[in-house]
Amino acid sequence: MNTKQQASYVVAAPAVDVVIMAAGKGTRMKSVLPKVLHALAGKPLLHHVLDTAAELLARKVVVITGHGAAEVETACANKTGFAADFDLQFARQEPQLGTGHAVQQALPHLADDGMVVILSGDVPLTMPHTLYHVLKATDGQHMALLTLEQPNPAGYGRIVRGADGQVQAIVEHKDATEEQRAITEIYSGIMAVPAVDLKRWLAQLDNNNAQGEYYLTDIVRFAVQEGAPVVAYKIDDALQVAGVNSPVQLAELERAYQLRQAHRLMEQGVRLADPARIDVRGDLLCERDVSIDVNCVFEGQVTLGQGVRIGAHCVLANCVIHDGAVIHPFTHIDGEKLGVTVGAGALVGPFARLRPGAHLGQEVHIGNFVEVKNSSLAAGAKANHLAYLGDATVGERVNYGAGSITANYDGANKHRTVIEADVHVGSNCVLVAPVTIGTGGTVGGGSTVTKSTEPGALTVARAKQLSIPNWQRPQKVRK
């Protein structure tokens, strides 16, 4: 189903309300952090599920919290990075008495005219298009389940079908007979149910089962008893319904997710030195003929232009790298809120650091152990080694010497340095802001410049050299 078809279905179908179960403690995570707040691909598990709800054009999202409720609710309310018009609500489940009991807590927030989609906060990688198929299967009036063929179904609820192939029940593993345990079609934990039916069936739940809990899955049996059709949409992609219960499972899911991201990039034409050694923790957009070496990490919003080359062991976050630029190994670029741009044909690194507000023009060279923060460098400017440029405006073709810095902070306020076009700054210079170095000027090595200079001037600001012949170094006193 393409995006247009998905949107048209949502418009034609009943309003979608999403319930996300996020009350569990996650004991096996062995962490004080609530399980749903552990990160996968750089963001909390629960945020992945909220993003999916946004893709569904949900009218309302109800997050059921319990363990660490305040922390989970704050993380949801503070979530950024997606455009969603849904109404976000919370319902607390205290104590936790099962999945059916959890959804019961959400009922006061759900209008009777909606179609309720039930998701889990620790199942982060369900694709929106899969859920659209589940919604379509409801035909706007039936219960629909997302199911999966699982060769080793131990621990999962089994889908029991009648002789006619229709769904009859979901039987939890602990309550299943040996014959039922042989069934390989399992319930994923995801369903869509008309709200008015959900409310009626949840009222009939009891806890007469092996775990003494109120099972949400029992509502399938109630629907069948009423003669209401229960349909299933079956997939074969286990990653979409995989949950996280331990650090091991989280790591496995992370690698599976990253490998899928790598394959997606390669299908778009990106050359990856090793698809098993890349981490995308945000949105990475690549033009044609991009190449990425091993062990690179991409966070936030990163755009790589045509022919960009990224060396090994680089970290790039919130930046735009324009066509033909080369980022050499071990470079760290993080734009945070201000962003970073690297111009076409620029060379950066190795071991360089570009901080927020660094904007490099075409053919700029930033070399090893050079740090740039909140500064712009015009076309052709170079800072090739061991230098710092902070709060600076650097003109075209400037050559900035090794060991030189802009002293931009006076202990209370930041000040700006302006280095105009064609300036040459020698090695080990200190430019004390606010100061302007005039066009075409030269600053002699080792100078500390505290006053602005005229265009074309040579500026030398250092003590006169003194050499004392036959100087004897102090001798160590031996006791």
C-alpha positions as CSV (number, residue, x, y, z in Angstrom):
1,M,0.0,0.0,0.0
2,N,1.6,3.3,-1.0
3,T,1.4,6.5,1.0
4,K,-1.6,7.9,-1.0
5,Q,-3.5,4.7,-0.5
6,Q,-2.7,4.6,3.2
7,A,-3.9,8.2,3.7
8,S,-7.1,7.5,1.7
9,Y,-7.8,4.5,3.8
10,V,-7.4,6.4,7.0
11,V,-9.7,9.1,5.8
12,A,-12.4,6.5,4.8
13,A,-12.1,4.4,7.9
14,P,-13.2,5.2,11.5
15,A,-10.9,7.4,13.4
16,V,-7.8,5.6,14.7
17,D,-7.0,5.7,18.4
18,V,-3.8,4.0,19.6
19,V,-3.2,2.4,22.9
20,I,0.4,1.8,23.8
21,M,1.2,-0.6,26.7
22,A,4.2,0.7,28.6
23,A,3.7,-0.2,32.2
24,G,6.1,-3.1,32.6
25,K,9.1,-3.0,34.9
26,G,11.4,-4.9,32.6
27,T,13.1,-6.9,35.4
28,R,15.5,-8.7,33.0
29,M,16.9,-5.4,31.8
30,K,18.5,-5.1,35.3
31,S,18.3,-1.3,35.1
32,V,16.7,1.6,37.0
33,L,15.6,3.0,33.7
34,P,12.1,1.9,32.7
35,K,12.4,-0.7,29.9
36,V,10.6,1.4,27.3
37,L,13.1,4.2,27.7
38,H,16.1,2.2,26.7
39,A,17.4,3.3,23.4
40,L,17.4,1.6,20.0
41,A,19.0,3.4,17.1
42,G,19.6,6.5,19.3
43,K,16.1,7.0,20.7
44,P,13.9,5.3,23.3
45,L,11.9,2.2,22.3
46,L,8.7,4.0,23.2
47,H,9.5,6.9,20.8
48,H,9.7,4.5,17.9
49,V,6.2,3.4,18.7
50,L,5.0,7.0,19.1
51,D,6.4,7.7,15.6
52,T,4.5,4.8,14.3
53,A,1.3,6.2,15.8
54,A,2.0,9.5,14.1
55,E,2.4,7.6,10.7
56,L,-1.1,6.1,11.3
57,L,-2.6,9.6,11.6
58,A,-3.9,8.7,15.0
59,R,-6.6,10.9,16.5
60,K,-5.5,10.0,20.1
61,V,-2.7,8.1,21.7
62,V,-3.1,6.7,25.2
63,V,0.1,5.5,26.8
64,I,-0.5,3.1,29.7
65,T,2.2,3.6,32.3
66,G,3.1,1.9,35.6
67,H,6.7,1.2,36.6
68,G,8.5,4.5,36.4
69,A,5.3,6.2,35.3
70,A,6.4,9.8,35.9
71,E,9.7,9.3,34.0
72,V,7.9,7.6,31.1
73,E,5.3,10.3,30.9
74,T,7.8,13.1,31.0
75,A,9.8,11.4,28.2
76,C,6.7,11.2,26.0
77,A,5.6,14.8,26.7
78,N,9.1,16.0,25.9
79,K,9.5,14.0,22.7
80,T,10.6,16.0,19.7
81,G,11.4,15.2,16.1
82,F,8.0,14.2,14.7
83,A,5.0,16.1,13.5
84,A,1.9,14.7,15.1
85,D,-1.5,16.1,15.6
86,F,-2.7,13.4,17.9
87,D,-4.0,14.0,21.4
88,L,-1.6,12.4,23.9
89,Q,-3.1,11.0,27.1
90,F,-1.8,8.8,29.9
91,A,-3.4,6.1,32.0
92,R,-1.7,4.4,34.9
93,Q,-1.9,0.7,35.6
94,E,-1.3,0.2,39.3
95,P,-0.9,-2.7,40.1
96,Q,0.0,-4.5,36.9
97,L,-2.6,-7.4,36.6
98,G,-2.1,-8.4,33.0
99,T,-2.6,-7.1,29.5
100,G,-6.4,-7.0,29.6
101,H,-6.2,-5.0,32.9
102,A,-3.8,-2.6,31.3
103,V,-6.1,-1.8,28.4
104,Q,-9.0,-1.4,30.8
105,Q,-7.2,1.6,32.2
106,A,-7.3,3.3,28.8
107,L,-11.1,2.9,28.3
108,P,-12.1,6.3,29.8
109,H,-10.0,8.0,27.1
110,L,-11.5,6.2,24.2
111,A,-14.5,7.4,22.2
112,D,-17.0,4.8,21.0
113,D,-16.7,5.8,17.3
114,G,-13.0,4.9,17.0
115,M,-10.9,1.9,15.8
116,V,-8.4,1.1,18.6
117,V,-5.0,-0.1,17.6
118,I,-3.1,-1.8,20.5
119,L,0.7,-1.6,20.5
120,S,3.5,-2.4,22.9
121,G,6.0,0.2,24.0
122,D,8.8,-2.4,23.8
123,V,8.1,-3.5,20.3
124,P,9.7,-0.6,18.3
125,L,10.0,-1.8,14.7
126,T,6.5,-2.5,13.5
127,M,6.2,-0.8,10.1
128,P,3.3,1.6,9.5
129,H,2.3,-0.1,6.2
130,T,1.8,-3.4,8.1
131,L,-0.6,-1.7,10.5
132,Y,-2.5,-0.1,7.6
133,H,-3.0,-3.7,6.3
134,V,-4.3,-4.7,9.8
135,L,-6.7,-1.7,9.8
136,K,-7.8,-2.5,6.3
137,A,-8.6,-6.1,7.4
138,T,-11.0,-4.8,10.0
139,D,-13.2,-3.4,7.2
140,G,-14.0,-0.7,9.7
141,Q,-16.1,-3.0,11.9
142,H,-14.2,-6.3,12.8
143,M,-11.4,-7.3,15.1
144,A,-8.1,-7.9,13.3
145,L,-5.0,-9.5,14.6
146,L,-1.4,-9.2,13.4
147,T,0.0,-12.8,13.4
148,L,3.3,-14.4,12.5
149,E,4.5,-17.8,11.5
150,Q,7.1,-18.7,14.1
151,P,9.1,-22.0,13.7
152,N,9.9,-22.0,17.4
153,P,6.7,-20.6,19.0
154,A,7.6,-21.4,22.6
155,G,6.3,-18.7,25.0
156,Y,3.9,-17.1,22.5
157,G,0.1,-17.1,22.3
158,R,-1.1,-19.5,19.6
159,I,-3.7,-18.7,17.0
160,V,-6.3,-21.4,17.1
161,R,-8.4,-21.7,13.9
162,G,-11.5,-23.7,13.2
163,A,-12.0,-26.2,10.4
164,D,-13.1,-23.4,8.1
165,G,-9.8,-21.6,8.8
166,Q,-11.4,-18.8,10.8
167,V,-9.8,-17.5,14.0
168,Q,-11.4,-19.1,17.1
169,A,-9.1,-18.0,19.9
170,I,-5.7,-17.0,21.1
171,V,-4.3,-19.5,23.7
172,E,-1.4,-18.4,25.9
173,H,1.5,-20.8,25.9
174,K,1.1,-21.7,29.6
175,D,-2.6,-22.5,29.1
176,A,-2.2,-24.4,25.8
177,T,-2.6,-28.1,25.3
178,E,0.2,-30.1,23.6
179,E,-1.7,-30.1,20.4
180,Q,-2.1,-26.3,20.6
181,R,1.6,-25.8,21.4
182,A,2.3,-27.5,18.0
183,I,0.7,-24.5,16.3
184,T,3.3,-22.3,14.6
185,E,1.1,-19.2,14.0
186,I,1.4,-16.9,16.9
187,Y,-0.2,-13.7,18.1
188,S,2.1,-10.7,17.8
189,G,0.6,-8.6,20.6
190,I,-0.9,-6.2,18.1
191,M,-4.6,-5.9,17.3
192,A,-7.2,-3.5,16.0
193,V,-10.7,-3.5,17.5
194,P,-13.7,-1.2,17.3
195,A,-13.8,0.7,20.5
196,V,-17.4,0.0,21.3
197,D,-16.8,-3.8,21.0
198,L,-13.5,-3.5,23.0
199,K,-15.2,-1.9,25.9
200,R,-17.9,-4.6,26.0
201,W,-15.5,-7.5,25.8
202,L,-13.0,-6.1,28.3
203,A,-15.9,-6.0,30.9
204,Q,-16.2,-9.8,30.6
205,L,-12.6,-10.6,31.5
206,D,-11.6,-12.8,34.4
207,N,-8.3,-14.1,35.7
208,N,-9.0,-17.8,35.8
209,N,-5.8,-18.9,34.1
210,A,-2.3,-20.2,34.8
211,Q,-0.9,-16.8,35.6
212,G,-3.9,-15.4,37.5
213,E,-3.9,-12.4,35.1
214,Y,-6.5,-10.6,33.0
215,Y,-5.5,-11.6,29.4
216,L,-6.4,-9.2,26.6
217,T,-6.3,-12.2,24.3
218,D,-9.5,-13.6,25.9
219,I,-11.5,-11.0,24.0
220,V,-11.0,-13.0,20.8
221,R,-13.0,-15.9,22.4
222,F,-15.8,-13.4,23.4
223,A,-16.0,-12.1,19.9
224,V,-16.3,-15.6,18.5
225,Q,-19.0,-16.5,21.0
226,E,-21.0,-13.5,19.7
227,G,-20.5,-14.6,16.2
228,A,-18.3,-11.5,15.4
229,P,-15.7,-12.2,12.7
230,V,-12.1,-12.2,13.8
231,V,-9.6,-11.7,11.0
232,A,-5.9,-12.1,10.9
233,Y,-3.2,-10.4,8.8
234,K,-0.2,-12.7,8.8
235,I,3.4,-11.6,8.1
236,D,6.7,-13.5,8.0
237,D,8.9,-10.6,9.2
238,A,9.7,-11.4,12.9
239,L,11.7,-8.2,13.3
240,Q,8.5,-6.1,13.1
241,V,7.0,-7.8,16.2
242,A,10.2,-8.5,18.2
243,G,10.1,-7.2,21.7
244,V,12.8,-6.3,24.1
245,N,13.1,-7.9,27.5
246,S,16.9,-8.0,28.2
247,P,20.1,-6.2,27.2
248,V,20.9,-9.2,24.9
249,Q,17.6,-8.8,23.0
250,L,18.1,-5.1,22.8
251,A,21.6,-5.5,21.3
252,E,20.3,-8.2,18.8
253,L,17.5,-5.9,17.7
254,E,19.9,-3.0,17.3
255,R,22.1,-5.0,15.0
256,A,19.2,-6.4,13.0
257,Y,17.8,-2.9,12.6
258,Q,21.2,-1.4,11.6
259,L,21.7,-4.2,9.0
260,R,18.3,-3.3,7.5
261,Q,19.3,0.4,7.4
262,A,22.6,-0.6,5.7
263,H,20.7,-2.7,3.0
264,R,18.3,0.2,2.5
265,L,21.3,2.6,1.9
266,M,23.0,0.2,-0.5
267,E,19.8,-0.3,-2.5
268,Q,19.9,3.5,-3.0
269,G,23.4,3.3,-4.3
270,V,25.5,4.0,-1.2
271,R,28.8,2.1,-1.0
272,L,29.4,0.7,2.4
273,A,32.8,-0.8,3.2
274,D,31.0,-3.2,5.6
275,P,27.2,-3.2,6.1
276,A,27.7,-4.8,9.5
277,R,29.7,-1.8,10.8
278,I,27.5,1.3,10.5
279,D,25.1,2.8,12.9
280,V,22.2,5.1,11.8
281,R,20.6,6.8,14.8
282,G,18.4,9.3,13.0
283,D,17.8,10.2,9.4
284,L,20.6,9.7,6.9
285,L,19.9,11.0,3.4
286,C,22.4,10.2,0.7
287,E,22.8,11.4,-2.9
288,R,24.5,9.3,-5.6
289,D,27.9,7.7,-5.3
290,V,28.4,8.3,-1.5
291,S,30.9,6.0,0.1
292,I,31.1,5.2,3.8
293,D,34.0,3.4,5.5
294,V,33.7,1.2,8.6
295,N,32.5,2.0,12.1
296,C,30.8,5.4,11.3
297,V,27.9,6.7,13.4
298,F,25.2,9.0,12.0
299,E,22.9,10.8,14.5
300,G,20.0,13.3,14.1
301,Q,19.5,14.7,10.6
302,V,22.5,14.1,8.3
303,T,22.6,14.8,4.5
304,L,25.4,13.6,2.3
305,G,25.7,15.1,-1.2
306,Q,26.7,13.4,-4.4
307,G,30.2,11.8,-4.3
308,V,30.8,12.5,-0.6
309,R,33.3,10.2,1.0
310,I,33.3,9.4,4.8
311,G,36.4,7.8,6.3
312,A,36.5,5.2,9.0
313,H,35.4,5.8,12.6
314,C,33.7,9.1,12.0
315,V,30.7,10.5,14.0
316,L,28.3,12.8,12.1
317,A,25.3,14.5,13.7
318,N,22.9,17.2,12.4
319,C,25.0,18.3,9.5
320,V,24.9,18.8,5.7
321,I,27.9,17.6,3.7
322,H,27.8,19.0,0.1
323,D,28.9,17.3,-3.1
324,G,32.4,15.9,-3.4
325,A,33.5,16.7,0.2
326,V,35.8,14.2,1.9
327,I,35.5,13.6,5.7
328,H,38.7,11.8,6.7
329,P,38.9,9.2,9.4
330,F,38.2,9.9,13.1
331,T,36.4,13.2,12.5
332,H,33.6,14.3,14.8
333,I,30.9,16.6,13.5
334,D,28.0,17.6,15.6
335,G,25.7,20.4,14.7
336,E,23.3,20.1,17.6
337,K,20.6,22.8,17.2
338,L,22.8,25.2,15.1
339,G,23.8,22.7,12.5
340,V,27.0,22.3,10.6
341,T,27.5,22.6,6.8
342,V,30.5,21.5,4.8
343,G,30.9,23.0,1.4
344,A,31.4,21.2,-1.9
345,G,34.9,19.8,-2.4
346,A,35.9,20.5,1.2
347,L,38.4,18.3,3.0
348,V,37.9,17.7,6.7
349,G,40.1,15.7,9.1
350,P,41.5,13.3,10.1
351,F,40.9,13.9,13.8
352,A,39.0,17.1,13.2
353,R,36.1,18.4,15.2
354,L,33.3,20.6,13.8
355,R,30.9,21.9,16.5
356,P,27.5,23.7,16.3
357,G,27.5,26.7,13.9
358,A,30.5,25.6,11.9
359,H,29.9,26.5,8.2
360,L,32.6,25.7,5.7
361,G,32.5,27.0,2.2
362,Q,33.7,25.3,-1.0
363,E,37.2,23.8,-1.1
364,V,37.8,24.6,2.6
365,H,40.5,22.5,4.3
366,I,40.2,21.6,8.0
367,G,43.1,19.4,9.0
368,N,44.1,17.1,11.9
369,F,43.3,18.3,15.4
370,V,41.5,21.4,14.3
371,E,38.3,22.5,16.1
372,V,35.8,24.9,14.6
373,K,32.8,26.3,16.6
374,N,30.2,28.9,15.6
375,S,32.5,30.1,12.7
376,S,32.2,30.4,9.0
377,L,35.1,29.8,6.6
378,A,34.7,31.2,3.0
379,A,35.8,29.3,-0.1
380,G,39.4,28.1,-0.1
381,A,40.2,28.9,3.5
382,K,42.6,26.5,5.2
383,A,43.4,25.6,8.8
384,N,45.5,22.4,8.3
385,H,46.8,21.5,11.8
386,L,46.4,21.9,15.5
387,A,44.2,25.0,15.6
388,Y,41.0,26.5,17.1
389,L,38.5,28.8,15.4
390,G,35.7,29.9,17.7
391,D,33.1,32.6,17.0
392,A,35.1,33.7,13.9
393,T,34.3,34.9,10.4
394,V,37.1,33.8,8.0
395,G,37.4,35.1,4.5
396,E,38.3,33.5,1.2
397,R,41.8,31.9,0.8
398,V,42.8,32.6,4.4
399,N,45.7,30.4,5.6
400,Y,45.4,29.8,9.3
401,G,48.6,28.5,10.9
402,A,49.3,25.5,13.1
403,G,48.8,26.1,16.8
404,S,46.8,29.3,16.3
405,I,43.6,30.1,18.2
406,T,40.9,32.7,18.5
407,A,40.6,33.8,22.1
408,N,36.8,34.3,22.0
409,Y,35.9,34.2,25.7
410,D,36.8,36.9,28.2
411,G,35.5,34.9,31.2
412,A,32.0,36.3,30.9
413,N,31.1,36.9,27.3
414,K,31.9,35.6,23.8
415,H,33.4,37.9,21.2
416,R,33.9,37.6,17.5
417,T,37.1,37.5,15.4
418,V,37.0,38.6,11.8
419,I,39.8,37.4,9.5
420,E,39.3,39.0,6.1
421,A,40.2,37.5,2.7
422,D,43.7,36.5,1.8
423,V,45.1,36.8,5.3
424,H,48.0,34.6,6.4
425,V,48.1,33.8,10.1
426,G,51.4,32.3,11.2
427,S,51.9,29.4,13.6
428,N,51.1,29.7,17.4
429,C,49.2,33.0,17.2
430,V,46.5,34.2,19.5
431,L,43.8,36.5,18.1
432,V,42.1,38.1,21.1
433,A,38.5,39.0,20.2
434,P,37.0,41.3,19.3
435,V,39.5,41.9,16.6
436,T,39.6,42.2,12.8
437,I,42.6,41.2,10.6
438,G,42.4,43.3,7.5
439,T,42.3,42.0,4.0
440,G,45.6,40.5,2.7
441,G,47.3,41.0,6.1
442,T,50.0,38.8,7.6
443,V,50.3,37.9,11.3
444,G,53.8,36.8,12.2
445,G,54.2,33.5,14.0
446,G,53.9,33.5,17.8
447,S,52.1,36.8,17.8
448,T,49.3,37.8,20.3
449,V,47.1,40.3,18.5
450,T,44.8,42.4,20.6
451,K,44.1,45.3,18.2
452,S,42.6,45.3,14.7
453,T,45.0,45.5,11.8
454,E,45.0,47.5,8.5
455,P,44.6,45.7,5.2
456,G,47.9,44.4,3.8
457,A,49.8,45.0,7.0
458,L,52.4,42.7,8.6
459,T,51.6,42.4,12.3
460,V,54.2,41.0,14.7
461,A,53.3,41.1,18.4
462,R,55.9,39.3,20.4
463,A,58.9,40.0,22.7
464,K,62.3,40.7,21.2
465,Q,64.4,37.5,21.0
466,L,67.1,37.4,23.6
467,S,70.0,34.8,23.4
468,I,72.4,34.4,26.4
469,P,75.6,32.7,25.4
470,N,77.0,29.9,27.5
471,W,73.9,29.5,29.6
472,Q,74.1,26.9,32.2
473,R,70.9,25.0,33.1
474,P,70.0,24.5,36.7
475,Q,71.4,21.3,38.2
476,K,69.4,18.9,40.2
477,V,70.4,18.9,43.9
478,R,71.2,15.4,45.0
479,K,70.7,14.6,48.7
